[in-house]
């Protein structure tokens, strides 16, 4: 196959508006530092020991014993047999490779094509699975061709397989083959099959794998056998060949919709499943959770997947309407009912007839308003203020609150009968700090939306910005995250990445450090620092206030004295000065050195 000339994705995009889709090992030089480099990838791996999470950019990872994985592997083989166990591990590897390909594709969308393909070999090593050394590779996506040969050293799968079963006659790096297949197939856009032709489990010194597009292999039925999911009761029943992670089948948001719900965490999926279960019924739903968790967004999504989707969705913030107007807002008003009522007007219940009425912050209603709302819910009838006619309405009520209504009932501030009427199907939406897996997804979602709204272009977030956001407590939840991202888009320069100083001003970041991993494998607890070094760090949080050397010196002197509790000599040592130098600098800054207690002379015997 003829070698192709390699240029960057960004250059190709400038020349033809299309993405570079070819590369080969003859023109790939790791020394050029094309992104993503090994340092780029290792910076994407960081640890949050305080809340028990490890992250690879926006993917949660696990750190567990290789021997535990070996034990699981033996259990699968002994329970299911060699073929079925191999299929399970191959498909698990495929999903892992596809996820890593998605990470690289989204994190470095304009990078060199060969570097993007090679990132998979580096990620597999970073994840502690195997060291990958390329022998050769050549691909052209437009022509549909891929050919690659790689060496695998220190395979964790081989270690565990040999420990359990010794040397045999078959290759044993099943999940690693699945990973390579999933990673390259996801990038390539069509099936690329990897086969292990030499393996340490067969007595070879290193493992050797070859990857080719499916057509080049010819018969790939044996390979697809392990990629296809089998029903263990019948090997004849198979699922489609491409394993995939299927999200909850909720409808796509309408163009420009500002109330899209985004997430992948277990807490988010639990709420989505509850919503999907109740949406097609007529039950009253009560959303609970802190302010800013997205209760209205979930209420709108519930309406969109319900049978009432073609009818109105009316939202009311009960806390924003004065008590004297809440009745007329909900039930409407007849002409002449009170001074200023010059025309008859329909209320929110009438406007929502046939559809959904969302009552936000329901806990702020007075007891009088609660009684009138209860009658409307129970009877399906309302009367306008100043009217005598009873109007039938068909409304599904969805309520939301950020307070504990049961506590309000116990304190006599909320009617117990209304609480029972609203609490037919409660759905709790957890705070963002309890669904941190969703933070990177929300960051990217708001990045795209707000960048388009403000007409700005950024290259995404720096790794330190992702770390800071993952470890921030978000007292304002999703609403605060959206505001921070919007601030970052406005603050960052076009064509640059959003960093920590662009996102945070006076927000209190956690005192607990996130542990990052460097390109040489060392962990560090160093706090995130703004890009630009010490100068940017000193300027952070000062706004438009000028930064001067004299000001910095005075601040250092004052802080050193405070830390030393007024002891000039001790403060001087902290700054690498003598006591005399310290006293001189204090005097020059217009400060007097604190007087230290005179030492008593020893009495002569």
Protein Blocks (a to p, Z undefined) as FASTA:
>chain_A
ZZdddddfklmmmmnopacfbdcfklpcfknopacdfklmmmmpccdfknopacehjacc
ddddfklmmmmmmmmmmmnojklmmmmmmmmmmmmmmmmmmmmmmmmmmbcfklmmmmmm
mmmmmnomaccddfbdcddfknopacdddddehifklmmmmmmnopafbdfblmlmmmmm
mmmmmmnopacddddfbdfklopabdcdddddfklnopaklmmmmmpccdfkbmkbccdf
bdcddddddddddehiakbccdjbfklmmmmmmmmmmmmmmbdcddeddehilpmmmmmm
mmmmmmklmpccddddfklpcfklmmmmmnopaehkaghiabccddfklmmgoiacddeh
kllpcfklmmmmmmmmmnopacdehiabdcddddddddddfbdfklmmmnopacfklmmm
mmmpgcddddfklmmmlmmmmmmmmmmmmmmmnopacebjafklmmmmmmpgolnlmmlm
mmmmmmmmmmpcghiacdfklmpckbccdfbdcddddfkopacfbdcddehijmlmmmgo
nlmaccdfklmmmmmmmmmmmmnnopaklmmmmnopafklmmmmmmmnopacdddddddd
dddZZ
